[in-house]
Each structure stands twice: as structure tokens, then as C-alpha cells.
Amino acid sequence: MKSLRFLSVALLVFLGGAVSAQSKTDSIKVSGNCGMCKKTIEKALKVPGVSSANWNKDSKMLAVSYDASKVSLDDVQQKVANAGYDTPKFKASEAAYSALPSCCQYDRAGSKPSKKANKH
């Protein structure tokens, strides 16, 4: 009976370790400007496999926790880019970027400023 209990506990510990090994947390540089950007970036990551996303507007860093068996870091960056925000691996399409409110249209590296950004 004692060995059965020991075996059960050992199995639970092993399975618990295997499950937690799939959970990852990474930080990604994401361009953006304001609180509205924060809401949009974090909302874009409300998908299966992502347990939390927190973008800091001052550091421009996104902390994301996700289940690597359900979603990859590339998937995460692609979802952010689809929302209009550049990441190190994926650049937002011009259409997605242009659809952002003017306050959210950040300076894009290697691009000419949009006409919207020049009007003040």
C-alpha cells in the first residue's frame, strides 16, 4: 500500500512538471505610443494558449505567458503585427498600421512619416 501511494505521488509530480514545462514567458519589443495601444496589443493576444499579456508603454516591452504546445512565439508576434504593431520578427501591414487611430501611429523605422502624422 505504501509503495502504491509513493508511486501515485511520483506520477503526479512527474506529470505536473511536464505540464509546467510547456508554459513559457517571453518579452518582446513592440512599437506603440499610448494606453489605447496597450489595450489593442493585449486584446490581440486574447487567444487560446496565451494566459497573459502585459505591454508597457514606457519600455515598449510586451511580457507574454503562453502554452508553447498551443501557440508559438512567432504566432504571438504575428497576432500583434496583425493588430497594426511592429515586432522584431513581423512588421504590421500598411493597411493594419493605417487603420490605427492617429495617436497610435508610432514612428516606423525605415519608413517615411505618413501624411496623417505630419498634419497638426
C-alpha positions in Angstrom: 0.0 0.0 0.0 2.9 2.3 0.9 4.6 1.7 -2.5 1.3 2.4 -4.3 1.0 5.7 -2.6 4.6 6.6 -3.3 4.1 5.6 -7.0 1.0 7.8 -7.2 2.7 10.8 -5.7 5.8 10.3 -8.0 3.5 10.1 -11.1 1.6 13.3 -10.1 4.9 15.2 -9.6 6.2 14.0 -12.9 3.0 15.0 -14.8 2.9 18.3 -13.0 6.5 19.0 -14.1 5.7 18.0 -17.7 2.7 20.4 -17.9 4.6 23.4 -16.5 7.4 22.8 -18.9 5.1 23.8 -21.8 4.3 27.2 -20.1 6.7 29.9 -21.2 7.1 33.6 -20.6 8.9 35.9 -23.0 9.4 39.6 -23.5 9.1 41.2 -26.9 9.8 44.7 -28.1 6.5 46.1 -29.6 6.2 49.6 -31.1 3.4 51.7 -29.8 2.6 55.0 -28.0 -0.3 55.1 -25.6 -2.9 53.5 -23.4 -5.1 52.7 -26.4 -2.1 50.9 -27.9 -1.8 48.8 -24.7 -5.5 47.8 -24.9 -5.2 46.9 -28.6 -2.0 44.9 -28.2 -3.2 43.0 -25.2 -6.6 42.3 -26.8 -4.9 40.9 -29.9 -3.5 38.2 -27.6 -6.7 37.0 -26.0 -6.4 33.7 -27.8 -6.2 30.1 -26.8 -2.8 29.3 -25.5 -1.9 32.8 -24.2 -2.5 33.1 -20.5 -1.4 36.7 -20.0 -0.1 39.7 -22.0 1.1 43.0 -20.5 2.5 45.7 -22.7 4.4 48.6 -21.0 4.1 51.9 -22.9 7.3 53.3 -21.4 9.7 50.4 -22.1 7.7 49.3 -25.2 8.1 45.7 -23.9 5.4 43.1 -24.0 5.5 40.3 -21.4 3.6 37.3 -22.6 2.9 34.0 -20.9 1.8 31.2 -23.2 1.4 27.4 -23.6 4.1 26.5 -26.1 2.2 23.4 -27.1 -0.7 25.5 -28.3 0.9 28.7 -29.6 4.4 29.7 -30.7 6.3 32.9 -30.1 6.1 33.5 -33.8 2.3 33.1 -33.6 2.2 35.7 -30.8 4.3 38.2 -32.8 2.2 37.7 -35.9 -1.1 38.4 -33.9 0.5 41.6 -32.6 1.5 42.6 -36.2 -1.9 41.8 -37.5 -3.3 44.3 -35.0 -1.0 47.0 -36.5 2.1 46.9 -34.3 5.6 46.0 -35.4 7.6 43.3 -33.6 11.2 42.2 -34.1 10.1 39.4 -36.3 7.0 40.7 -38.1 6.1 44.2 -39.5 2.5 45.2 -39.4 0.9 45.6 -42.9 0.5 49.1 -44.1 -3.3 48.5 -44.0 -3.3 47.4 -40.4 -0.9 50.3 -39.4 -3.0 52.9 -41.2 -6.2 51.6 -39.5 -4.8 52.5 -36.1 -6.0 55.8 -34.5 -3.7 58.7 -35.2 -2.4 58.7 -31.6 -1.3 55.1 -32.0 0.6 55.6 -35.2 4.2 55.4 -33.9 7.3 56.2 -35.9 8.1 53.2 -38.0 11.8 52.5 -38.6 12.8 52.7 -42.2 9.5 54.4 -43.3 8.6 57.9 -44.3 6.2 59.5 -41.9 2.6 59.2 -43.0 0.7 62.3 -44.2 -1.6 61.9 -41.2 1.3 62.2 -38.8 2.5 65.5 -40.5 -0.8 67.3 -40.1 -1.0 69.3 -36.9 
